[in-house]
Amino acid sequence: MDLKLLADALVITLAPVLPYLITGGTEAVKAAGEKVGEGAVELGRKLWAKLRKPVEESPRALGAAEEVAEAPDDDDARAGLRRQLVKILEADPDLASEVAKLLDSAGRGTSYQATLQGSGAIAQGRGAVAAGEGGIAVGGSVTGDVTAGRKGDDRP
């Protein structure tokens, strides 16, 4: 089991709901359900129930979780939490197995990551289509003439 990928999936799943799970309260959780969906909140609750104690036992992990709760979309905060979760999962293989099963049973899907340098395109996942610079991607059928280019472009 790749613990870095597991930790990444945990951060992706938990980040949107951590503000509500950490601050608690039924109204906060209800608001989370309206924002991200009941399924996401329920999965977040189950995962947090498994992770809360080991996270709270580590001041660094708790601080990282609180930072994500304050700024769920902050990539740096997420990276810090991801690193702390890897440490926790390395120290407890049984916990790693339990949270992996929870994610799998919820259908976590596949996680993708890519970096594009320069011109081009990236397509990931089932049915993804990409066309590089100046290209055309068609998600169906095309009839008639198709011309690609920029207005005033006199290239052959």
Order of alpha helices (4+ residues) and beta strands (2+ residues): alpha-alpha-alpha-alpha-alpha-alpha-alpha
